[in-house]
Amino acid sequence: MIELNSIEIVGKNNFPLMENKKIGFILAFCAGLMNAWTFFHAKTFATVQSGNVIQVGYRLVEGDWTAFWFAFSSILAFGLGSALCGVLMATLLKEGKTFSSVVLWSECILLSIITFLAFFGTIPADFLATAISFVAGMQGNAFHKDHGMLYGNVAVTFVVQMAFNFLAQSFFKKNGINGDSNLVWSGIFFFVLFGFASGGALGFFCDKNIGDNTSLIITIFSLIMIAIFSRKNKSASDPRTGATFV
């Protein structure tokens, strides 16, 4: 169990927009939606690369080379998306500019192109799923390792760990970090977990019962909403560097 209560906080932090718990929920919701599309259409994960890594080993032993290469391609695409986003963020920060709105609008544009191609069906779903992994890599690098929240907006393992850690801590000590109780912090991380799950559930339901690619359309509109808020809060939108709660 991770001991976070030993950290003494003086005052209460005001987190920037992209570390806000509501934004964390929406980003996790978008991750769930993207995973719903890629898993439904290509049996790969857009954001949960640990699942794809396991698939690589499994498919290798199984001898299913087609499934192996698409799982491997998803990992590579996610990494390339992260790398390109890293270059973009470094360039903008060097020029004294914020990067949140640029990354979010870039995601929207790329997902719109992918959705457009998906409707026509001229490109196999496996290739489009790889492209979605690229977009997920961008989102992960930009907003995953937040200084204050560590929501894990594209990966769920850390969020599960923190949700149950703070729940256990609440039995021993009421007061947590940043002036909030441990039970509140546990609820925040369970809230983000609900974002992942609800995005996956809604995306699968919509694609199966309402219309194919609906999950991607919902993702785009959700990201547009965050991008608009980010533009209105330019001075306090980017997550801070580092990976701690203080």
WODA-V685667 format. One record per pair of residues at least 6 apart in sequence whose ideal C-beta (glycine too) atoms are under 8 Angstrom apart, sorted by the first residue. I is the first residue (numbers start at 1). J is the second residue. D is the distance in whole Angstrom. If there is no record, write none. Layout:
# WODA-V685667
I & J & D
I & J & D
This chain:
# WODA-V685667
1 & 165 & 6
1 & 168 & 6
1 & 169 & 8
2 & 161 & 7
2 & 162 & 8
2 & 165 & 5
4 & 165 & 8
4 & 166 & 8
4 & 169 & 8
4 & 176 & 7
4 & 177 & 6
4 & 245 & 6
5 & 169 & 6
5 & 173 & 6
5 & 175 & 8
5 & 176 & 6
5 & 177 & 7
5 & 182 & 7
7 & 177 & 6
7 & 245 & 7
7 & 246 & 6
9 & 177 & 6
9 & 178 & 5
9 & 179 & 7
9 & 246 & 6
11 & 179 & 8
12 & 178 & 6
12 & 179 & 4
13 & 148 & 6
13 & 178 & 5
13 & 246 & 8
14 & 236 & 8
15 & 148 & 5
15 & 149 & 6
16 & 148 & 8
16 & 233 & 8
16 & 236 & 5
16 & 237 & 6
16 & 238 & 6
16 & 239 & 6
16 & 240 & 7
17 & 23 & 6
17 & 100 & 7
17 & 229 & 6
17 & 230 & 6
17 & 233 & 5
17 & 236 & 6
17 & 237 & 4
18 & 100 & 5
18 & 142 & 8
18 & 143 & 5
18 & 146 & 7
18 & 230 & 7
18 & 237 & 6
18 & 238 & 6
18 & 239 & 5
19 & 146 & 5
19 & 147 & 7
19 & 148 & 5
19 & 149 & 4
19 & 151 & 8
19 & 239 & 5
19 & 240 & 7
20 & 149 & 8
21 & 149 & 7
21 & 151 & 8
21 & 188 & 5
21 & 191 & 7
21 & 192 & 8
23 & 226 & 6
23 & 229 & 8
24 & 149 & 6
24 & 151 & 4
24 & 153 & 6
24 & 188 & 8
24 & 192 & 5
24 & 195 & 7
25 & 191 & 6
25 & 192 & 6
25 & 194 & 8
25 & 195 & 4
26 & 195 & 7
26 & 222 & 6
26 & 225 & 7
26 & 226 & 6
27 & 139 & 7
27 & 143 & 6
27 & 151 & 7
27 & 153 & 4
27 & 154 & 8
27 & 195 & 8
27 & 226 & 7
28 & 151 & 7
28 & 152 & 8
28 & 153 & 5
28 & 159 & 8
28 & 192 & 5
28 & 193 & 8
28 & 195 & 3
28 & 196 & 5
28 & 199 & 7
29 & 195 & 4
29 & 196 & 7
29 & 198 & 6
29 & 199 & 4
29 & 222 & 6
30 & 139 & 7
30 & 153 & 8
30 & 199 & 6
30 & 219 & 5
30 & 222 & 5
30 & 223 & 6
31 & 46 & 7
31 & 47 & 5
31 & 136 & 7
31 & 139 & 7
31 & 153 & 6
31 & 154 & 5
31 & 195 & 8
31 & 196 & 6
31 & 199 & 6
32 & 195 & 7
32 & 196 & 5
32 & 197 & 6
32 & 198 & 7
32 & 199 & 2
32 & 200 & 4
32 & 201 & 8
32 & 202 & 8
32 & 203 & 6
33 & 199 & 4
33 & 200 & 7
33 & 202 & 7
33 & 203 & 4
33 & 215 & 5
33 & 216 & 7
33 & 218 & 6
33 & 219 & 4
33 & 222 & 7
34 & 46 & 4
34 & 47 & 6
34 & 132 & 5
34 & 135 & 7
34 & 136 & 6
34 & 199 & 8
34 & 203 & 8
34 & 215 & 8
34 & 216 & 8
34 & 219 & 6
35 & 45 & 5
35 & 46 & 5
35 & 47 & 6
35 & 48 & 6
35 & 199 & 8
35 & 200 & 6
35 & 203 & 8
36 & 199 & 7
36 & 200 & 5
36 & 201 & 8
36 & 202 & 8
36 & 203 & 3
36 & 204 & 5
36 & 207 & 7
36 & 215 & 5
37 & 46 & 7
37 & 129 & 7
37 & 132 & 7
37 & 203 & 6
37 & 207 & 7
37 & 213 & 7
37 & 215 & 5
37 & 216 & 6
38 & 44 & 5
38 & 45 & 6
38 & 46 & 4
38 & 74 & 7
38 & 129 & 4
38 & 132 & 5
38 & 133 & 7
39 & 45 & 6
40 & 203 & 8
40 & 204 & 6
40 & 207 & 6
40 & 208 & 7
40 & 215 & 8
41 & 125 & 4
41 & 126 & 8
41 & 128 & 7
41 & 129 & 6
41 & 207 & 8
42 & 70 & 6
42 & 125 & 5
42 & 126 & 5
42 & 128 & 8
42 & 129 & 4
43 & 67 & 7
44 & 52 & 6
44 & 55 & 7
44 & 70 & 6
44 & 71 & 5
44 & 74 & 5
44 & 126 & 8
44 & 129 & 5
44 & 130 & 8
44 & 133 & 7
45 & 51 & 5
45 & 52 & 5
45 & 74 & 7
45 & 133 & 8
46 & 74 & 7
46 & 78 & 8
46 & 129 & 7
46 & 132 & 5
46 & 133 & 5
46 & 135 & 8
46 & 136 & 5
47 & 78 & 8
47 & 133 & 8
47 & 136 & 4
47 & 139 & 8
47 & 140 & 7
47 & 154 & 4
47 & 155 & 7
48 & 154 & 8
48 & 155 & 6
48 & 156 & 7
49 & 74 & 7
49 & 75 & 6
49 & 78 & 5
49 & 155 & 8
50 & 155 & 7
50 & 157 & 7
52 & 71 & 5
52 & 72 & 8
52 & 74 & 5
52 & 75 & 5
52 & 78 & 8
53 & 75 & 6
55 & 67 & 7
55 & 68 & 8
55 & 71 & 4
56 & 68 & 6
56 & 71 & 5
56 & 72 & 5
56 & 75 & 7
59 & 65 & 8
59 & 67 & 4
59 & 68 & 4
59 & 71 & 6
60 & 68 & 6
70 & 126 & 5
70 & 129 & 7
70 & 130 & 7
73 & 130 & 5
73 & 133 & 8
74 & 129 & 7
74 & 130 & 6
74 & 133 & 4
75 & 133 & 8
77 & 130 & 5
77 & 131 & 7
77 & 133 & 4
77 & 134 & 4
77 & 137 & 7
78 & 133 & 5
78 & 134 & 7
78 & 136 & 6
78 & 137 & 4
78 & 140 & 7
79 & 137 & 6
80 & 134 & 6
80 & 137 & 7
81 & 133 & 7
81 & 134 & 4
81 & 135 & 6
81 & 136 & 7
81 & 137 & 3
81 & 138 & 4
81 & 140 & 8
81 & 141 & 7
82 & 137 & 4
82 & 138 & 7
82 & 140 & 6
82 & 141 & 4
83 & 137 & 8
83 & 141 & 8
84 & 138 & 7
85 & 103 & 6
85 & 137 & 7
85 & 138 & 4
85 & 141 & 4
85 & 142 & 6
86 & 141 & 6
88 & 99 & 7
88 & 102 & 7
88 & 103 & 7
88 & 106 & 8
89 & 99 & 4
89 & 103 & 7
89 & 141 & 7
89 & 142 & 6
92 & 98 & 7
92 & 99 & 4
92 & 102 & 6
93 & 99 & 7
98 & 230 & 8
98 & 234 & 5
98 & 235 & 8
98 & 237 & 6
98 & 238 & 5
99 & 142 & 7
99 & 238 & 6
100 & 142 & 7
100 & 143 & 8
100 & 230 & 4
100 & 237 & 4
100 & 238 & 5
100 & 239 & 8
101 & 227 & 5
101 & 230 & 4
101 & 231 & 5
101 & 234 & 7
101 & 237 & 7
103 & 138 & 6
103 & 139 & 7
103 & 142 & 4
103 & 143 & 8
104 & 223 & 5
104 & 224 & 8
104 & 226 & 6
104 & 227 & 4
104 & 230 & 6
105 & 227 & 5
106 & 138 & 7
107 & 135 & 5
107 & 138 & 6
107 & 139 & 6
107 & 223 & 5
108 & 220 & 5
108 & 223 & 5
108 & 224 & 6
108 & 227 & 7
110 & 131 & 7
110 & 134 & 7
110 & 135 & 5
110 & 138 & 8
111 & 132 & 7
111 & 135 & 6
111 & 216 & 6
111 & 219 & 6
111 & 220 & 5
111 & 223 & 7
112 & 220 & 6
114 & 128 & 5
114 & 131 & 5
114 & 132 & 6
114 & 135 & 8
114 & 216 & 7
115 & 213 & 5
115 & 216 & 4
115 & 217 & 6
115 & 220 & 7
117 & 123 & 5
117 & 128 & 6
118 & 125 & 7
118 & 128 & 6
118 & 212 & 7
118 & 213 & 5
118 & 216 & 7
119 & 212 & 8
119 & 213 & 6
132 & 216 & 8
136 & 154 & 6
139 & 153 & 7
139 & 154 & 6
140 & 153 & 7
140 & 154 & 4
140 & 155 & 7
142 & 239 & 8
143 & 151 & 8
143 & 153 & 5
143 & 239 & 6
144 & 151 & 8
144 & 152 & 6
144 & 153 & 6
144 & 154 & 6
144 & 155 & 7
145 & 239 & 8
145 & 242 & 8
145 & 243 & 5
146 & 239 & 4
146 & 240 & 7
146 & 243 & 8
147 & 239 & 6
147 & 240 & 3
147 & 241 & 6
147 & 242 & 4
147 & 243 & 7
147 & 244 & 7
148 & 178 & 8
148 & 239 & 8
148 & 240 & 7
148 & 245 & 6
148 & 246 & 8
149 & 239 & 8
149 & 245 & 8
150 & 158 & 7
150 & 162 & 7
150 & 243 & 6
150 & 245 & 7
151 & 159 & 7
151 & 189 & 8
151 & 192 & 5
152 & 158 & 5
152 & 159 & 5
152 & 192 & 7
153 & 192 & 8
156 & 193 & 7
156 & 196 & 5
159 & 189 & 5
159 & 192 & 5
159 & 193 & 6
159 & 196 & 8
160 & 189 & 8
160 & 193 & 7
162 & 185 & 8
162 & 186 & 8
162 & 189 & 5
163 & 186 & 6
163 & 189 & 4
163 & 190 & 5
163 & 192 & 8
163 & 193 & 6
164 & 186 & 8
165 & 186 & 8
166 & 176 & 7
166 & 182 & 5
166 & 183 & 7
166 & 185 & 4
166 & 186 & 4
166 & 189 & 7
167 & 182 & 8
167 & 183 & 7
167 & 186 & 4
169 & 176 & 7
169 & 182 & 4
169 & 186 & 8
170 & 176 & 8
170 & 181 & 7
170 & 182 & 4
170 & 183 & 4
170 & 186 & 6
173 & 182 & 6
174 & 181 & 5
174 & 182 & 7
174 & 183 & 8
175 & 181 & 6
175 & 182 & 7
176 & 182 & 4
176 & 183 & 8
176 & 184 & 7
176 & 185 & 5
177 & 185 & 7
177 & 245 & 5
177 & 246 & 7
178 & 245 & 7
202 & 215 & 7
202 & 218 & 7
203 & 214 & 8
203 & 215 & 3
203 & 218 & 7
203 & 219 & 8
204 & 215 & 7
206 & 214 & 4
206 & 215 & 6
206 & 218 & 7
207 & 213 & 7
207 & 214 & 6
207 & 215 & 5
229 & 237 & 8
230 & 237 & 5
